[in-house]
Amino acid sequence: MTEKNIRNIALLGSTGSIGVQALEVIAAHPDGFQMEVLTAQNNADLLIKQALVHKPNVVVIGNEALYHTVFDALDKFNIKVFAGEKAMEQVVEMDTVDTVLTAIVGFAGLKPTISAINANKPIALANKETLVVAGRLVTSLAKEKGVNIYPVDSEHSAIFQCIAGEHENTIEKIMLTASGGPFRGKTINELSSITKAEALRHPNWNMGNKITIDSATLMNKGLEVIEAYWLFGVKANQIEVVVHPQSIIHSMVQFCDGAIKAQMGLPDMKLPIQYALSYPSRLHNNFRRFSFTDYPQLTFEKPDTKIFRNLALAYEALQKGGNMPCVLNAANEVVVNVFLNEGVQFLKMPDVIEKCLQNISLVKQPSLEDLINTDKETRIMATELISKI
């Protein structure tokens, strides 16, 4: 990239795990990227520190009660400060923004992403829930507006890299790799007394709490299956999950002639973040390099969907379609939050999600309003179910 091609980035969710790593990538390439917007929901202290280092034009704090804290700290540095959900949606529409990196976790990332697409901003998508909840709406809108969506999830980035230059060739199967999380091979009895601390100890990846718990339950992989369905235009039965404990092969694509392409590397989210922001260029970096001699064996196995039921529930929600993936996501966000506050047992989480899928009414062609209502209804139901366990 040249100075003339510096991309101004709006980073939504700058204080989370992906956001923090994205800022490292951006800071390492001042000739390629410049911070234009930083946003956070509640972590005002870190948002202020980031703003003082990266000097964005605008910051947004989602929690309006924290507005004056952020404003008082940044106003003298000529950094504009806004607050609230609407500000999150509006700031991505600024003419000075070239690319929007959505790193907000959960359903909260949906509306800002839609606003960015409506404003014709390319999306670097780290918020998988956007496509899980509203895949049909978001992909249709992106196609209508001619907006590109570049995946940031390591698995979907891997697939994106594998299909580069293969536009004329038919995909036979996508293979999403999964580490298996910290409880791979555990029995039901062993999982009955799992603690929050144990669930947060992921063997390979450094991620935020919510995604780490999702990885432990295999829900993260289920959400990624739904995301892959919308990103790559394949059928549900063309998406296979393969447990690969070393997390070196990030995903694979099998083509119609049987040939398989795999994207490999050490488990480091900074690489897919950088690729999404710089595409189609590959930028030099100082990331640690993979060596085959350090990993003499790469192993693979089938996921156990009887013990880790969330993966099966995700496929079920995808097959039912409509608003069911929205139900899946909302119920999961509730149970994970309660689990992190030690209010529900590890093995009870899929029970709550399954009951929500069974009891929320199916809407085959949901509008955005339908999805917002489904999200609210599911959260109420999930909370009530947990209170009865």
C-alpha positions as CSV (number, residue, x, y, z in Angstrom):
1,M,0.0,0.0,0.0
2,T,1.1,3.6,-0.7
3,E,0.3,6.7,1.3
4,K,-2.4,7.5,-1.2
5,N,-4.0,4.2,-0.4
6,I,-4.1,4.4,3.4
7,R,-7.3,2.9,4.6
8,N,-9.2,4.7,7.4
9,I,-10.6,2.0,9.7
10,A,-13.7,2.1,11.9
11,L,-13.1,-0.5,14.6
12,L,-16.3,-1.5,16.4
13,G,-15.5,-3.3,19.6
14,S,-11.9,-2.1,20.1
15,T,-11.6,-3.2,23.7
16,G,-12.4,-6.9,23.1
17,S,-9.9,-9.6,22.2
18,I,-10.2,-9.1,18.4
19,G,-10.2,-5.3,18.8
20,V,-7.0,-5.3,20.8
21,Q,-5.3,-7.5,18.3
22,A,-6.6,-5.5,15.4
23,L,-5.1,-2.3,16.9
24,E,-1.7,-4.1,17.1
25,V,-2.0,-5.0,13.4
26,I,-3.0,-1.5,12.4
27,A,-0.2,0.1,14.5
28,A,2.3,-2.1,12.8
29,H,1.3,-0.8,9.4
30,P,1.0,3.0,9.6
31,D,1.6,3.2,5.9
32,G,-1.5,1.1,5.2
33,F,-4.0,1.9,7.9
34,Q,-5.2,4.7,10.1
35,M,-7.7,4.7,12.9
36,E,-10.7,6.8,12.2
37,V,-13.2,5.4,14.7
38,L,-13.0,3.4,17.9
39,T,-16.0,2.1,19.8
40,A,-16.6,0.1,23.0
41,Q,-19.7,-0.7,25.1
42,N,-18.6,-0.5,28.7
43,N,-14.8,-0.5,29.0
44,A,-14.3,3.3,29.1
45,D,-10.9,3.1,30.7
46,L,-9.3,1.0,28.0
47,L,-11.2,2.9,25.2
48,I,-9.6,6.1,26.5
49,K,-6.1,4.6,26.6
50,Q,-6.6,3.3,23.1
51,A,-7.8,6.7,21.8
52,L,-4.8,8.5,23.4
53,V,-2.4,6.1,21.6
54,H,-4.1,5.7,18.2
55,K,-5.6,9.2,17.9
56,P,-8.9,8.4,16.1
57,N,-11.1,11.2,14.8
58,V,-14.1,9.8,16.7
59,V,-14.8,7.4,19.6
60,V,-18.2,6.0,20.7
61,I,-19.0,4.6,24.1
62,G,-22.1,2.4,23.9
63,N,-23.1,2.8,27.6
64,E,-24.4,6.4,27.7
65,A,-23.8,6.6,31.4
66,L,-20.1,6.6,30.7
67,Y,-20.2,9.4,28.1
68,H,-18.9,12.2,30.4
69,T,-16.1,10.0,31.6
70,V,-14.9,9.5,28.0
71,F,-15.6,13.0,26.9
72,D,-13.8,14.6,29.8
73,A,-10.7,12.5,29.1
74,L,-10.6,13.1,25.3
75,D,-12.1,16.4,24.5
76,K,-8.9,18.4,25.1
77,F,-7.2,16.1,22.5
78,N,-9.7,17.1,19.8
79,I,-11.2,13.6,19.7
80,K,-14.9,13.7,19.1
81,V,-16.9,11.6,21.6
82,F,-20.4,10.2,21.1
83,A,-22.5,7.7,23.1
84,G,-25.3,5.2,22.6
85,E,-26.6,2.5,20.3
86,K,-27.7,5.0,17.6
87,A,-24.2,6.6,17.6
88,M,-22.7,3.1,17.0
89,E,-24.9,2.8,13.9
90,Q,-24.4,6.3,12.6
91,V,-20.6,6.6,13.0
92,V,-19.9,3.9,10.4
93,E,-21.6,6.0,7.8
94,M,-19.0,8.8,7.9
95,D,-17.4,9.7,4.6
96,T,-14.0,9.4,6.1
97,V,-14.4,5.7,6.9
98,D,-13.0,3.3,4.3
99,T,-13.4,-0.1,6.0
100,V,-15.5,-1.2,9.0
101,L,-14.1,-3.9,11.2
102,T,-17.0,-5.3,13.3
103,A,-15.5,-7.0,16.4
104,I,-18.5,-6.5,18.6
105,V,-19.5,-9.8,20.2
106,G,-23.0,-11.1,19.8
107,F,-26.4,-9.7,18.5
108,A,-25.3,-6.2,19.2
109,G,-23.1,-6.2,16.1
110,L,-26.0,-6.6,13.7
111,K,-27.4,-3.1,13.4
112,P,-24.1,-1.3,13.0
113,T,-23.1,-3.8,10.3
114,I,-26.3,-3.2,8.4
115,S,-25.7,0.5,8.7
116,A,-22.2,0.1,7.3
117,I,-23.4,-2.0,4.4
118,N,-26.1,0.6,3.6
119,A,-23.4,3.2,3.6
120,N,-21.4,1.1,1.0
121,K,-18.5,0.4,3.4
122,P,-16.5,-2.8,3.0
123,I,-16.9,-5.1,6.0
124,A,-14.1,-7.0,7.8
125,L,-16.4,-9.3,9.8
126,A,-15.3,-10.7,13.1
127,N,-18.9,-10.7,14.5
128,K,-20.1,-14.1,13.3
129,E,-23.5,-13.6,15.0
130,T,-24.4,-11.0,12.4
131,L,-24.6,-13.8,9.7
132,V,-26.0,-16.4,12.2
133,V,-28.9,-14.2,13.1
134,A,-29.6,-12.4,9.8
135,G,-27.6,-14.2,7.1
136,R,-30.3,-13.9,4.4
137,L,-30.9,-10.2,5.1
138,V,-27.2,-9.2,5.4
139,T,-25.9,-11.2,2.4
140,S,-28.8,-9.9,0.2
141,L,-28.2,-6.3,1.3
142,A,-24.4,-6.7,0.6
143,K,-25.1,-8.1,-2.8
144,E,-27.6,-5.3,-3.6
145,K,-25.1,-2.6,-2.5
146,G,-22.1,-4.3,-4.0
147,V,-20.4,-4.4,-0.6
148,N,-17.7,-7.0,0.0
149,I,-17.6,-8.9,3.3
150,Y,-14.2,-10.1,4.3
151,P,-14.2,-12.8,7.0
152,V,-12.0,-12.4,10.1
153,D,-12.7,-15.7,11.8
154,S,-9.6,-17.8,11.3
155,E,-11.7,-20.7,9.8
156,H,-13.6,-18.5,7.3
157,S,-10.5,-16.6,6.4
158,A,-8.9,-19.9,5.7
159,I,-11.7,-20.9,3.4
160,F,-11.7,-17.5,1.7
161,Q,-7.9,-17.9,1.0
162,C,-8.5,-21.5,-0.3
163,I,-11.1,-20.4,-2.8
164,A,-9.1,-17.4,-4.1
165,G,-8.7,-18.0,-7.9
166,E,-11.2,-20.9,-7.9
167,H,-14.3,-18.9,-8.8
168,E,-15.0,-21.1,-11.9
169,N,-14.6,-24.3,-9.9
170,T,-17.3,-26.1,-7.9
171,I,-16.9,-26.6,-4.1
172,E,-17.8,-30.1,-3.1
173,K,-17.2,-29.7,0.6
174,I,-16.0,-27.3,3.2
175,M,-14.2,-28.7,6.2
176,L,-14.2,-26.4,9.3
177,T,-11.5,-27.5,11.8
178,A,-12.1,-27.3,15.5
179,S,-9.6,-27.7,18.3
180,G,-12.1,-29.6,20.3
181,G,-11.7,-27.1,23.2
182,P,-10.4,-27.9,26.7
183,F,-12.8,-30.8,27.2
184,R,-12.2,-32.9,24.1
185,G,-12.5,-36.6,25.0
186,K,-14.2,-35.9,28.3
187,T,-17.2,-38.1,29.4
188,I,-20.6,-36.8,30.6
189,N,-19.6,-37.6,34.2
190,E,-16.4,-35.7,33.9
191,L,-18.2,-32.6,32.5
192,S,-20.9,-32.6,35.2
193,S,-18.8,-30.6,37.6
194,I,-16.9,-28.3,35.1
195,T,-16.1,-24.9,36.5
196,K,-15.9,-21.5,34.8
197,A,-12.1,-21.4,35.3
198,E,-11.7,-24.8,33.6
199,A,-13.9,-23.8,30.7
200,L,-11.9,-20.6,30.2
201,R,-8.6,-22.5,29.7
202,H,-8.5,-22.9,26.0
203,P,-5.5,-25.1,24.9
204,N,-4.6,-23.1,21.7
205,W,-6.3,-19.8,21.2
206,N,-6.3,-16.5,23.2
207,M,-9.9,-15.3,22.9
208,G,-12.5,-13.3,24.9
209,N,-14.5,-15.1,27.6
210,K,-17.7,-15.6,25.5
211,I,-16.0,-17.1,22.5
212,T,-13.8,-19.3,24.8
213,I,-16.9,-20.8,26.5
214,D,-18.5,-21.2,23.1
215,S,-15.4,-23.1,22.0
216,A,-15.6,-25.4,25.1
217,T,-19.3,-26.3,24.3
218,L,-18.6,-26.5,20.5
219,M,-21.3,-23.8,20.0
220,N,-18.6,-21.6,18.4
221,K,-18.2,-24.2,15.7
222,G,-21.9,-24.5,15.3
223,L,-22.1,-20.7,14.8
224,E,-19.3,-21.0,12.3
225,V,-21.2,-23.6,10.3
226,I,-24.1,-21.2,9.9
227,E,-21.7,-18.3,9.0
228,A,-20.0,-20.5,6.4
229,Y,-23.4,-21.4,4.9
230,W,-24.1,-17.7,4.2
231,L,-20.6,-16.6,3.3
232,F,-19.8,-19.3,0.7
233,G,-23.1,-20.3,-0.8
234,V,-23.0,-24.0,0.0
235,K,-25.6,-26.3,1.4
236,A,-25.6,-27.4,5.1
237,N,-24.6,-31.0,4.2
238,Q,-21.6,-29.6,2.4
239,I,-20.1,-28.2,5.6
240,E,-18.2,-30.8,7.7
241,V,-16.7,-30.2,11.1
242,V,-13.4,-31.9,11.8
243,V,-11.7,-31.9,15.2
244,H,-8.0,-31.0,14.7
245,P,-6.4,-30.5,18.2
246,Q,-3.3,-28.8,17.1
247,S,-5.1,-25.9,15.4
248,I,-2.6,-25.6,12.6
249,I,-4.9,-26.3,9.7
250,H,-7.5,-23.6,10.0
251,S,-9.9,-25.0,7.5
252,M,-10.0,-26.9,4.2
253,V,-11.9,-26.8,0.9
254,Q,-12.5,-29.9,-1.2
255,F,-13.3,-29.2,-4.9
256,C,-15.3,-31.2,-7.4
257,D,-12.3,-33.2,-8.6
258,G,-11.5,-34.3,-5.0
259,A,-8.5,-32.0,-4.6
260,I,-8.3,-30.4,-1.1
261,K,-6.8,-27.0,-0.3
262,A,-5.9,-26.2,3.3
263,Q,-4.7,-23.0,4.9
264,M,-2.2,-23.5,7.6
265,G,-0.3,-21.5,10.3
266,L,0.1,-21.0,14.0
267,P,-3.0,-20.1,15.9
268,D,-2.8,-16.3,15.9
269,M,-5.8,-14.1,15.1
270,K,-3.7,-11.3,13.9
271,L,-3.0,-13.0,10.6
272,P,-6.7,-13.3,9.5
273,I,-7.3,-9.7,10.9
274,Q,-4.5,-8.4,8.7
275,Y,-5.6,-10.3,5.6
276,A,-9.2,-9.0,5.9
277,L,-8.0,-5.4,6.2
278,S,-5.4,-5.6,3.5
279,Y,-7.0,-7.8,0.9
280,P,-6.1,-8.5,-1.8
281,S,-2.6,-7.6,-0.6
282,R,-0.5,-9.7,1.7
283,L,1.5,-7.5,4.1
284,H,4.9,-8.3,5.6
285,N,4.8,-8.9,9.4
286,N,6.8,-10.2,12.3
287,F,4.4,-12.8,13.4
288,R,5.9,-16.1,14.6
289,R,6.3,-18.6,11.8
290,F,5.1,-22.2,11.7
291,S,7.6,-25.0,11.4
292,F,6.6,-28.6,10.5
293,T,9.4,-30.0,12.7
294,D,7.6,-28.4,15.7
295,Y,4.5,-30.3,14.8
296,P,5.5,-33.8,13.6
297,Q,1.9,-35.0,13.9
298,L,-1.3,-33.4,12.8
299,T,-4.3,-35.4,13.9
300,F,-8.0,-35.4,13.0
301,E,-11.2,-36.9,14.5
302,K,-15.0,-36.6,14.4
303,P,-16.7,-34.3,16.8
304,D,-18.8,-36.0,19.5
305,T,-22.2,-34.3,19.1
306,K,-23.8,-36.6,21.7
307,I,-21.7,-35.0,24.4
308,F,-21.2,-31.6,22.8
309,R,-24.8,-31.2,21.7
310,N,-24.6,-27.5,20.8
311,L,-23.0,-28.4,17.4
312,A,-26.0,-30.7,16.6
313,L,-28.4,-28.0,17.7
314,A,-26.7,-25.5,15.4
315,Y,-27.1,-27.8,12.4
316,E,-30.8,-28.3,13.4
317,A,-31.4,-24.5,13.6
318,L,-29.7,-24.1,10.1
319,Q,-31.9,-26.8,8.6
320,K,-35.1,-25.3,10.1
321,G,-34.0,-21.9,8.8
322,G,-36.0,-18.7,9.2
323,N,-35.5,-17.2,12.7
324,M,-34.3,-20.4,14.3
325,P,-30.6,-19.5,14.1
326,C,-31.5,-16.2,15.8
327,V,-33.2,-18.3,18.6
328,L,-30.1,-20.4,18.9
329,N,-27.8,-17.4,19.2
330,A,-30.0,-15.5,21.7
331,A,-30.4,-18.5,24.0
332,N,-26.7,-19.2,23.8
333,E,-25.8,-15.6,24.7
334,V,-28.0,-15.9,27.7
335,V,-26.7,-19.2,29.0
336,V,-23.1,-18.3,28.4
337,N,-23.5,-15.1,30.4
338,V,-25.2,-16.9,33.2
339,F,-22.5,-19.6,33.2
340,L,-19.8,-17.0,33.4
341,N,-21.6,-15.7,36.5
342,E,-21.7,-19.2,37.8
343,G,-25.5,-19.4,37.6
344,V,-26.0,-22.5,35.4
345,Q,-24.1,-25.8,35.1
346,F,-22.0,-26.5,32.0
347,L,-24.1,-29.5,30.9
348,K,-27.4,-27.6,31.4
349,M,-26.7,-25.0,28.7
350,P,-27.7,-27.1,25.7
351,D,-30.9,-28.1,27.5
352,V,-32.0,-24.4,27.7
353,I,-31.0,-23.8,24.0
354,E,-32.9,-26.9,22.8
355,K,-36.1,-25.9,24.7
356,C,-36.0,-22.4,23.2
357,L,-35.6,-23.9,19.7
358,Q,-38.6,-26.1,20.4
359,N,-40.9,-23.4,21.8
360,I,-40.2,-20.2,19.9
361,S,-42.5,-20.0,16.8
362,L,-40.8,-20.4,13.4
363,V,-40.8,-17.4,11.1
364,K,-39.7,-18.6,7.7
365,Q,-38.8,-15.2,6.1
366,P,-38.1,-12.9,9.0
367,S,-37.7,-9.2,8.6
368,L,-35.2,-7.3,10.8
369,E,-38.1,-6.4,13.1
370,D,-39.0,-10.1,13.4
371,L,-35.4,-10.9,14.3
372,I,-35.3,-8.2,16.9
373,N,-38.5,-9.5,18.4
374,T,-37.3,-13.1,18.3
375,D,-34.1,-12.1,20.0
376,K,-36.0,-10.4,22.9
377,E,-38.5,-13.3,23.2
378,T,-35.8,-15.9,23.3
379,R,-33.8,-14.1,25.9
380,I,-36.8,-13.8,28.2
381,M,-37.6,-17.5,27.7
382,A,-34.0,-18.7,28.3
383,T,-33.8,-16.6,31.5
384,E,-37.0,-18.2,32.8
385,L,-35.9,-21.7,31.9
386,I,-32.6,-21.2,33.8
387,S,-34.4,-20.0,36.9
388,K,-36.3,-23.3,36.9
389,I,-33.3,-25.6,36.6
